[in-house]
Amino acid sequence: MAWSGKWRAAWASAWLVGLLALLGVVGGVAWAQSGGDGERERERVARDPGPILTLDRHNRNHWTLRYRINLSGIQVSSPTDPRQRGTTRVQVDKAALVFPVLVDGTGMSETWADEVTGFVRWGRNTVDRPARRVKGYQGPTELLVYEAANINTTHLEFEVEIPVTSYETRIDEARAFAVDWPRGEWAPEILQNLDSQLFIETGHPDIARLVEAWTNGQPRRARPYMLAKILAGKVVEYYQPSGGTLEGERVGFNTRPDAVLTSGFRVFGAAEAAREGIGPPLDMANLLTAVYRTAGLPARTVIGLELRRPEEDRADPDRPRIRAWTEFYLYDEQFDRGEWIPVDILQQRAFSNRAPALDRRWQYFGHNEDFDYVVPIAFHWHPPTVVVNSGPPALWGWVTEPDPPEASQEVRVNAFGTPLDAERQRKRLESERLRQQGQRQERAVPPRRR
């Protein structure tokens, strides 16, 4: 249905262009400025009160996220003398190492994808040319692909650096509550966020059972923002986070308090979270995302790194840490604007295991005063393609010839403040101007109807 709708829209657009040509009207701007439709468009723009979710530009931070994967050979004992130990080698003829990167940022951040860098290094060999980018994945997500050949080593490093700007967020709930379900179809890149993905099993019977019970089988009886708040409250009261977020030890944490060190992330998936009602903290975000999608509300899980504020104790063992939250898509058809609204469900659950009153503003639903010290990383626990890694989910993966060798995996994640020089600031302002221009052009296209 999504493809047929797309081709119907393309045919209608081509028909409209032909009609405009016959009428002697050149370009969409001339059409928008002619007749009653142009007047209505100008009136709509004049009435537009701006975004419902506001990024607080007085409380923001510029970060560079550094994500490194270390692969090492496995230590083995000699079959003839257990006291003699050796290390296996990481040896492949060809390899493509993959990392999922945010394309347009998140509801609380901007990702400067044009400034992303990375490398693969082993021995005296370094591959640091720009990654090949593969577009079109859920989120939206682009896959960074770094290709290497003739690897033969006991230790390999794969690192990606991603510039990000994080903001505190504010929400206009009066306007958010008033937004109704759209009459038209979701855009294809939004529609993807109703589908299943690894660890977020949309429509799974155990998740569908919860949605059925929590909405009396009629999720659209509530408007989208109210539905999102009702379901978030139900998840807060239903799910009990238990245990840690990481697999493996935080080796060296006391000597490197600025980084998370782990072999991967502890996630079992939304279906198990729905079935058991207790489990890894990070699965609480996966559960809420799956609940939203099953109820018909586009949503995505965001994986991020929470950093220590300057006033906090550097010996605090809880910072930095991996966090996850959910964002749902709120589309205001009146002003043809779509926004991703963040729901920091784990922080809301830490605040109280009872949902606050629905007519009150929640500290971590849209509004969030912590996000300027949180750096988003990805929408996927594992790249959404046919790759494997060497341990628990850790965002990266690779495909090799021959098959990947057995190896030990360690992940190191940190971020540091990045002052902007004049040239970088100019480029980012230009990038933002072009992005906003593109959004205005998209809003000039009449919305598709069912």
N, C-alpha and C positions, 0 to 999 in steps of 0.2 A: 504493500500500500504506500509506503514512503516513497518508493521509486516512481510509482505511477503518479503520485501527487507531484513529484518533482518535475516529471516530464509534462504533466498538464500545465504546471506553472510556466515552464519554459516555452511551451507552445503558445500560451496566452500572452506571454511577454513578447514573443516574436510577432504575433498578430497585432498587438498594440503598437509596436514600433512601426510596422507597415502602415497602419492606419494613420499614425502621426505624420509619416512621410507623405501620404496622400494629401493630408490637410496642410502640408507645408510647414509643420512645426518641427523645429530642430532641437533635439536633446530633451532630457527629462526636466531640466530647469525651466525651459520655455513652457513645457506642458504644465508644470506645477504652478506657473505664474499666470496661466490663462484660464479664464472662466471661473465657475463656482468652485471647482476642486482646488484651484490655487488659493482662492480666498479662504476656504476651509483649512487648508494646510497652514497658511500664515496665522490664522486664528489659533490653530492647535499649538503651533510653536510659541505664540505669544502667551498662551495660557500655561504652558509647560512649567511646572514648579521645580523641575530638576529631579535628580535621583532620590529615591526613597532611602537608600543606604548611602551614607556619606563617609568618605575617607577623610579622617582628620589630618589635614596637611600641616597642622602645628604639632602633631604628635606622630612623627614618622621617623623611620631610620633606614639608611641605605646600608645594605649588607652584601657581602660576597660569601655565598655558601660554598664550602669545599667538601666534596663527597669523594672519599677514596676507598677503593677495594684493594686489599692485599691478598694475593693468592700464593700459597707456599706449598711445596711438596710435603708429603706425609713422611713422618719419621717412622722407620721400620727397623726391626731387629734382624740380625743375621740368622738364617735358619740353622746354622751350625753352631753359632756362639751368640747367645742372647745378650752378652755384654757388649757386643759390637753393634752399633746403630748407624743407620744411614738415612738419607733423605731421598725420596723419589723425585723425579723431575717433571715439571710442567712442560710437556712437549707436544706441539701440534704443528702441522704444515700451514694451515690457514685458520684465522679466527676473526669473527666479527663480534665486538663487544658492544652491548646495547644499554642505553640509559634513557628512561622516559623523562622528558622535560616539559614543564608547563608552557603553553604557547602564549596565552594572554594574561598570565597571572591568575589570581583568584579574586574572590569577593573582597579580600582585605589586603591585596598586594598587587604589585606590578612586577613582572619578570622581564628583564631586558635580554631577550633571547638572542639578539644580534651580538651581544658581548660574551656569550658563553664560550668557554675554552675547555680543553681537556687534553689528555695524553694517555698513551699506553707505554710502559717502560719495563724493560727487563735487561739485566746486565748492562752493557754499553749501548743498547738499542733504545731509541725513543721514537714513537710515532706521535707527532703533535700537530699534524695538518688538520684543518677544519673538518669536523665530523660531517658525514653524509646525513641528511635529515629526511626522515620518512614521515609524512603528514597523514592526517585522517583518522587518528585514533581517538577513542572515547576520552572526553574530558573538557575541552580538546587537549590532546597530547601529541607531541612530536617525539619520535625516537631518534636519539643521537646514535649514530653507528660509527665506530672506530674500527678500521680494518688493519690487521697485522699478519705477518707471515713468518714462517721459519722460527717459531718460538721454541727455545730449548733452555730452560732455566730452573732454578729451585725457588725463585721468587719473582712474581710479576705484580706491577702496580697499575691500576686503572683509576684515573682521577678526572673529575669534572668540577669546574668552578662556574657558578651561576650567580650573576648579579640580581638582587631582589630589593625592592623597596616595600617595607611593611608599614601599615597604618593602624592606628586605633580606629574603631568604627562606631558610627552612631546611626540609629534607625528612627525613622518617622513612622511610628506604629499606626497612627490614625489613618494615614494614607495607605499603609501596607494592608491593613484590615479591609480597606475598601476595594482592593483589587480583586476582580472576579476571574473566573476561568476564561481563557481565551476562546473565542469562537473559531478561529482559524487553526491550522495545523501547527505543531511545533516545527521549527526549522530543523533540518537534518542533523546539524551538529548538536542540537539540544535533545532531539529524539534519541540519540545514542545513549543519553544518560538516563534512559528508562530500561536499558538492557542489563543483563547479568554481566559480571566480570569475575575474575578470580577473587574469592573471599567475599563477594557481594552477590549472593544468589537470589536475584529478583524472582519473585513468584514461587519460590520454594514452598512446599506445603506447610512447613512449620512457620514460615514468615507470613504466608497468606492467612493462616489461621489467626494470627495475632491481629492483622489488619482487619479481618472480618469482625473479630470481637470488638476491637477498639472503635470501629466506625459503623457498626451495625450493618455492614455490607454496603454502605452508601457513602464513600469518602467524599464525593462531590456535593454532598448536601452542605458542607462547610466551604467557605472560600479558601483559596490556597494558603494564605498566611495563617488563618485560624486552624486549618487542617494541620499545617506543619507544627504549630504550637501544641495542639492537642496530642499529636503523635509523639512529639519530643517529650512531653510530660509523661506519657504512658511508658516510654522507654526508660526514662529516669526512674520510675517507680518499679519497673519490671526487672531491669538488669542490674546485677551486682558485679562491679569490677573486682577481680581477684588476681593477686600475683603481680608480676612485673611486666614490663613492656618489651624486654630484650631477651634474646637467647644467648647463652654464654656469659662469660665474665666481663666486667668493665676493666679489662686489664690496663694497669697504668693510670687509672683515674686520679689517684692522689698526686701523681707527678704531672699530669696533663689535665687540669680541671676545666679546660676550655673545650673539650671534645667528648663525644659519645663513642665508646669503643665496644664493639659487639660482633658476634658472628651472624646476627640477623635479628629479625623482629618476631615477636611472639604473637601470632595471629592464627586463629583456627577457622574463622569465617562467620558470616552472619547467620547461616543456617544453624550452626551449632549453638551460637549465642541465643537464637530464638528457642531452640529446643531445650537448652539447659537453664537459661536465665541467670547464669553465672559464668565468668570466664575472664580471659585477658582484657585488660582495660581498653586496648586499642580496638577490640572487636565491638565495643559499644558504638563507636562511630560507624563501623561497617554495618551493624544492625540497623541503626537509624537510617542510613542511606538506603539499605534494602527495603525497609518499611516504607520510606517515601516513594521509592520507585514502584513498589507493588501497589501502592495507593494511587498511582498515576501522576506523581509529582516528580519531575526530573531532579536528580540529585547526584552528588559526587562526594566521595571521601577525599579529604586533603590530608596528606602526611607532612608533618613539619618538625622543625627543631625549635624548642623553646630555650631562649638564652637567659643568662643571669643579668639582672639589672645592676647598674653600678653601685647602688646602695645596698645590695644584698651581700651576704657573707660568702666569700669565695670558697669557703670550706663546705658550703651547703652541698650535700651529696645528691640533691634532687635537681640540680641544674649543671650543665644543660641536660635536656631530656627530649626524647622523641614524643611528639604528640600527634593526635589525629582528631579531626572534627568533620562535620558534614556541612555542605552547602546545598541549598535548594534553589531552584530557578523560579523567580517571580516575574511574570510578564504582564506589564500594564498596557493593555491593548489601546486604551484611550490615547496614550502618548507614544505608543509603539516603542516601548523601552523594556528590555529584559535585564534583570539584575540577579546576581548570585548572592544569596543571603546566608551568612555563616551562622552555624549553630554549634557552639563549643560544648557538646553534650557531656563530655567528661568533667569539665570544669563546673557545669551546671549541677551535675550529680555530686561533685565534691562539696558544692555549696549547700545542697540539701538533697536527701533521698526522697523528698516529696516535691511534687511539681507546684510552683507558685500559682497564684490565681491567674487565669488566662487574660484578664483585663489589665494586669499590671505589667510593666516592662521588666523583662528578665535580664539579669546582668550579663548573661552569655548567649542571648538569643538576638542576633543582629548587633546589638550594642556590645562592645567589648573593649575594655581599656587595657588589655594585656597584649593585644596583637602587634603592637609596634616592636615587641621583643620576641616575636615568633616569625620564623623564616619558613615559608612553604617550600616543599621539595618536589612532590609528585602527587598524581591522582591514582597511582597503581602501586601495589605492594611488589609486583613482579611485572616486567615489561609485557604488554599485551600482544605478544607474538610468540613464535615457537623458538624459545631459548631456554636454557637451563642455567643454574648457578651451582655453587659448591657447598650449599648449606641451607639454612632457613631463608624465607623471603627477605630480600635485602635490596629491592628496587632494580638491581642490575641483572643482566644475563648475557650469555654468549652462545654462539653456535660455531662449531669447529670442524675441521677435517684433519685427521680422523676424529672420532668421538672425543668429548672432553675427558681429560685425564682426572684421576682422583686427586683432590687438592684440599688444603685447609683454607677457609675463607674468613677474613677479618674485615670489618667495616669501620671506618673512622669518619665521623661527621662533625664538622664545626663550622662556625661562621664568624666573620669579623667585620667591624664597621668599616665602611669605605667612603672616605671624603670624596666629593665630586670636584674635579677640576673644571675649568671653564669650558673646555672642549667637550668633555663628556656630558656636562650639563646641557650644552647647546644641542648635542645629538639627541639626548633624551627628550628635550622639549620639542624638537622637530619630530621625533618618533611619536610622541604623544599627540602632536597636532595632526599628523597623518592618520593616526588611529581614530581620533575623534572625527576627522573628515570622512573616513570610511564608514563610521557608524551613522553619520548624518545622511550619507548616500544610501545606506541600507534602509534607514527610516523613511526615505522618500519613495520606496517601493511599496505599493499598496499591499497590505497583508493578505496572505492566501486564506481562503475559506474552505471549510469542509465540503 
